[in-house]
Amino acid sequence: MNGVPRHVGVIPDGTRRWSRLHAVPLTEGYLLAMRNLADIIDLLFASRVRTVSVYMLSARNLLRPAEELAAVFEAESRFCSVMLPEVLRWHGARAEVVGRNDGLPTGFRDALEGLRSVRGEGGKGGEEVRKVHLLVGYDGWDEVLTALRGASSIEETKAALAVPDDVDLVIRTGGGALLSGFLPMQSQYAHIATVDALFNDLSPADVTAVLAEFAERTRLQGL
């Protein structure tokens, strides 16, 4: 049995479809998605998950139309400046940003940078500090190639990755059964849970069910 996953990846897919379905402006749809994301991270930490990695924006996502990106940037800026810090402080967690911020608007970059100063009170008495990795402008090849520079072994390369910890469980919403380049090296033996609900409709019950299903599985990791 697996028990509680130490590291959970979240691929929050489906907000554009949800916004069209409900005739909601895209900015509002993404703001609601970010509120749900903060709640999901809170639930995962409360369930004793130690690390959460979230696919906020891939490098390919940055090629989307400008009006779509404007809605994403506004919502994710608010998430980083207001919503996520509340969760981090409550759980004594820290956030790290992974990826390239080239081309991001100044306000969004400032919100990402501001997360560096948010420090919870966890990690005392030898307890491992909880972490949130935000993948922004992320490309798996770029992460791997950067880690390879100066490394002379697999162990050194793995330690040099921007996210060095293996992923145990990936939750993807919107019915898609693909990683879309999400932490490819770290997710080699991750259990991938696909949820049909669009991300805005992902409920605490959905997440709890995924965690329970993971706990009942046996992970052989290629052995």
Sequence and secondary structure as in RCSB ss.txt:
>XXXX:A:sequence
MNGVPRHVGVIPDGTRRWSRLHAVPLTEGYLLAMRNLADIIDLLFASRVRTVSVYMLSARNLLRPAEELAAVFEA
ESRFCSVMLPEVLRWHGARAEVVGRNDGLPTGFRDALEGLRSVRGEGGKGGEEVRKVHLLVGYDGWDEVLTALRG
ASSIEETKAALAVPDDVDLVIRTGGGALLSGFLPMQSQYAHIATVDALFNDLSPADVTAVLAEFAERTRLQGL
>XXXX:A:secstr
   S SEEEEE   HHHHHHHTT  HHHHHHHHHHHHHHHHHHHHHTT  EEEEEEEETGGGGS HHHHHHHHHH
HHHIIIIIHHHHHHHHTEEEEEES  TT  HHHHHHHHHGGG   S  GGG   EEEEEEEEE HHHHHHHHHTT
  SHHHHHHHSSS S  SEEEE TT    TTSSTTTTTT EEEE SS GGG  HHHHHHHHHHHHT    TT 
